[in-house]
Amino acid sequence: MPKVTIQTLREKRARKEPMTFLTGYDYPFAMLEQKAGIDVILVGDSIGMVVYGYNSTLPVTVDLMMPHVKAVRLGAPDVYLVGDMPYMSYQVSKSEAIRNGGRFMAEGGCDAVKLEGGREMAETVRAMVDATIPVMAHIGLTPQSVAQLGGYKAQGRDIATAKRLVEDAEILQEAGVSSLLLEAVPAEVAEIITRRLSVPVFGIGAGPHVDGQVLVIHDMIGMFDRHTPKFVKKYKLIGEQILEALKEFKEDVAERRFPALEHCYPMPQEVAEELKKIYP
C-alpha cells in the first residue's frame, strides 16, 4: 500500500471515504493490519491493560511504549502511525511535552502523537505544533482522567457538556491539531463536531458520522478478558481459538502424540547404529 500521510487522511475526508483506525502493539499485529489496508495504527497507552495487565493506563511510561512503537513501525512502515503519550508525559510542562513527543517522532518513527484533553491542553498543543510535532487530540471519555470523570462513562449527554465538547474541538483545531479522536460521545455530538471541523475526526464509540472508526485490536478479536465497552464489535473470538490450541498441545504432549515422526530431524541409519555402539 502507498504510504499513508496526513494528506492522505485529508483527501479521504474530502471524498467522504470512511477511514479505518486500530491499535497495535507489536510487529506481527502491525504487519497484519498493514496487509489488511488499515489507514491508521495507534500504539495506545491501552497497552497497559491489554498487554501488561494493569488495571488502568496510568502506569504506562514513554520508556515502556518506545520498544512497541518501534516494532509497530517495522511491521507497518506504510500506515499512519500515532504514538499515544502516556499519563504525565505532557501534562507537567510544554517543554516536557515537546521532549517526549519528539521521542515518539525521532526514535519511534511516528507520524503524529496523541494526547488527551480539551481547551486546557490548547497551549501545549500549540507549543508542540510549533516544534514540528503533529498532534492528534483526544476528547470525550479520556481514560487518563478517569478518576476525575468518576469512571468509564460516556460524555456529552447533556446540553452543557455537549456544548463544551464542541467548543473544545474548535479550540483544539485553532491550536493546530491535525486530527481529533472522540471517545464515548453521542452520535449527535460527534456529527456536529465532524461537520464544524476541517481536520479528520475519528471516533471510538462516537457513532457513524465521523470520518473514521477506531477500535482496540484486542477487543475486536476477543483477546481481552475484562470489561468490553458497549461500542465494541467482536469480529472474531481469537482468544477462544488460541485457548483451544493450547489445550490441544497440552493433551498431545501428555499422551505422547507430539512430537510425531514428521516433527523430528532424521539421522542416517548407519550413524544411528554407530551411536548405539558408542552409547549402548
Residue pairs with C-beta under 8 A, 6 or more apart in sequence:
1 34
1 37
1 78
1 79
2 8
2 78
3 77
3 78
4 39
4 40
4 78
4 79
4 80
4 111
5 80
5 111
6 80
6 111
6 112
6 134
6 178
6 179
8 39
8 80
9 19
9 39
9 40
9 80
9 179
9 200
9 211
9 212
10 199
10 200
12 18
12 19
12 39
12 200
12 211
12 212
13 19
13 199
13 200
13 211
18 211
18 212
18 213
19 39
19 40
19 200
19 202
19 211
19 212
19 213
20 37
20 38
20 39
20 40
20 212
20 213
21 38
21 39
21 40
21 41
21 42
21 202
21 212
21 213
21 214
21 215
22 33
22 38
22 40
22 41
22 42
22 214
22 215
22 216
22 217
22 220
23 41
23 42
23 43
23 44
23 46
23 47
23 50
23 214
23 215
23 216
23 217
23 218
24 30
24 33
24 41
24 42
24 43
24 72
24 75
24 76
24 217
25 43
25 44
25 47
25 50
25 51
25 68
25 71
25 72
25 217
26 68
26 71
26 72
26 75
27 71
27 72
27 74
27 75
28 75
29 72
29 75
29 217
30 41
30 71
30 72
30 73
30 74
30 75
30 76
30 79
31 75
31 76
33 41
33 75
33 76
33 79
33 217
34 75
34 76
34 77
34 78
34 79
38 76
38 79
39 79
39 80
39 212
40 79
40 80
40 81
40 82
40 202
40 212
40 214
41 72
41 76
41 79
41 80
41 81
41 82
42 82
42 83
42 84
42 114
42 214
43 65
43 68
43 69
43 72
43 81
43 82
43 83
43 84
43 108
43 110
44 84
44 114
44 216
45 57
45 60
45 65
45 84
45 85
45 86
45 87
45 143
45 144
46 57
46 84
46 143
46 216
47 60
47 64
47 65
47 68
48 54
48 56
48 57
48 58
48 59
48 60
48 64
49 55
49 56
49 57
49 224
49 226
50 216
50 218
50 219
50 223
50 224
51 68
51 218
52 59
52 60
52 64
54 60
56 143
56 146
57 86
57 87
57 143
57 144
58 87
58 144
60 86
60 87
61 86
61 89
62 85
62 86
62 89
62 100
62 103
62 104
64 86
65 83
65 84
65 86
65 104
65 108
66 103
66 104
66 107
66 108
69 81
69 83
69 104
69 107
69 108
69 109
69 110
70 107
70 108
70 109
72 81
73 81
73 108
73 109
73 110
80 111
80 112
81 108
81 109
81 110
81 111
81 112
82 110
82 111
82 112
82 113
82 114
82 136
83 104
83 105
83 108
83 110
83 112
83 113
83 114
84 113
84 114
85 97
85 100
85 101
85 104
85 113
85 114
85 115
86 144
87 144
89 96
89 97
89 100
90 96
90 97
90 100
90 101
90 115
90 121
90 124
90 128
91 97
91 117
94 123
94 124
94 127
94 128
97 115
97 124
97 127
97 128
98 127
98 128
98 131
98 133
101 113
101 128
101 131
101 133
101 135
102 131
102 133
104 110
104 113
105 113
105 133
111 134
112 133
112 134
112 135
112 136
112 178
112 179
113 128
113 133
113 134
113 135
113 136
114 135
114 136
114 137
114 138
114 181
115 121
115 124
115 125
115 135
115 136
115 137
115 138
116 137
116 138
116 139
116 142
116 143
116 144
116 145
117 137
117 138
117 139
117 142
117 145
118 137
118 139
118 164
118 165
118 167
118 168
118 169
118 171
118 172
119 167
119 168
119 171
119 172
121 137
121 172
122 171
122 172
122 174
122 175
123 175
125 135
125 137
125 172
125 175
125 176
125 177
126 175
126 176
128 135
129 135
129 175
129 176
129 177
130 176
134 178
135 176
135 177
135 178
136 177
136 178
136 179
136 180
136 181
136 202
137 169
137 172
137 177
137 179
137 180
137 181
138 180
138 181
138 183
139 155
139 165
139 168
139 169
139 172
139 180
139 181
139 182
139 183
140 154
140 155
140 156
140 165
140 182
140 183
140 184
140 185
140 206
141 149
141 152
141 153
141 154
141 155
141 183
141 184
141 185
141 205
142 149
142 183
143 152
146 152
149 155
152 184
152 227
152 229
153 184
154 184
154 185
154 186
154 205
155 161
155 165
155 183
155 184
155 185
156 162
156 164
156 165
156 185
156 186
156 189
157 186
162 186
162 188
162 189
165 182
165 185
165 189
165 193
166 189
166 192
166 193
166 196
169 180
169 182
169 193
169 196
169 197
169 201
170 196
170 197
172 180
173 180
173 197
173 198
173 199
177 199
178 199
178 200
179 199
179 200
179 201
179 202
180 193
180 197
180 199
180 200
180 201
180 202
181 201
181 202
181 203
181 204
181 214
182 189
182 190
182 193
182 201
182 202
182 203
182 204
182 206
182 210
183 203
183 204
183 205
183 206
184 204
184 205
184 206
184 229
184 231
185 203
185 205
185 206
186 206
186 207
187 206
187 207
187 208
187 209
188 207
189 206
190 201
190 203
190 206
190 207
190 209
190 210
191 207
191 209
191 210
193 201
194 201
194 209
194 210
194 211
195 209
200 211
200 212
201 210
201 211
201 212
202 210
202 211
202 212
202 213
202 214
203 210
203 212
203 213
203 214
204 213
204 214
204 215
204 216
204 231
205 229
205 230
205 231
206 231
215 232
215 233
216 224
216 232
217 223
218 224
219 228
219 229
219 232
219 234
220 232
220 233
220 234
220 235
220 236
221 234
221 235
221 236
221 237
221 238
221 239
222 234
222 236
222 237
222 238
222 239
222 240
223 238
223 239
223 242
224 239
225 239
228 234
249 258
251 257
252 258
267 275
